[in-house]
Amino acid sequence: MSHVFKLGDRVRRASFGFANVRMPGARSGDAVETDIFEVVRLVPGDQTGEPAYRIKSSSGERAVREGEITAV
C-alpha cells in the first residue's frame, strides 16, 4: 500500500468520538485533536500493511497511522 500523504502535507488527527477531548493525564500544553500537523517523514507500513507517518506541530512530533489523519 502506498502513502496517500506526502512530505510537507498539512494534516489533522482524525476525531474519534468527542471532538477536542484531551486524554486523561494530558497537560495544558499538550496537543489537542484540532492541531494542524505537517508530515515530516513517511514510515513503512506495519504488519497490517497500513502506511504510517511522523507528523509535527508546534506542540510536538508524533507517529500516526494513515487512518488516524485527514487532509486539511
N, C-alpha and C positions, 0 to 999 in steps of 0.2 A: 504494500500500500504506500503510495507516495504522499508527501506532505501537501496539505491544502494551503497553508500559510507559508510565506517566505520571510527571509531576514528583513527586518525593518517594518514589517506589517504591524499595525496597531490593532490590538485585540482587547477584549473584555472577558473576564471569567464568566462563564455561563451561570445563571442563577438557578439553583435547585431548591425549591421550597420558597421560603420567605426571602424577599429581596432585602439587601443591606443588613443582614443579620450577622453579627460577629460570632465567631466560635467561642465557646466557653474558655475563659482564661486569656482572651486576647487583650492586648494593651491598647491604650488610646491611639498610639501612633501606627498600629498595625493596619495592613491593607484591608479595605472593605470590598465587597463584591462589585462596587461601581467604579473602582480604579481602572484607569486605562493603562495597558501594558504594551511594551514593544517586544517583538520576537527578536531575541539575541542569539539563539542557537537552535538548530534543528537536531533532534535526537532520534536515533534509530528506534523503530518500533520495538515494543516489548514482546513477550511470548504470545500475546494475543494478536500481534501484528499492527496494533494501533500506534501511529506515529506520536512522538512526544516533542515538547519544546521547552526551552528555557525562556522565560519572559521576565521583563524588568520594568519596574515603575519607580517613582520617586520614593516609595516606601520599601523597596527591596526587590530581590530576584527570587524566582521560584521555578520549579519544574511542574509541568502540567501535561496531561494527555490531550490529544486533539479534540476529543469530545467534551472537554471541560472549558473550551474557549469559543468565543464567537467574534466575528469581524466587527469593527467599529464603524 
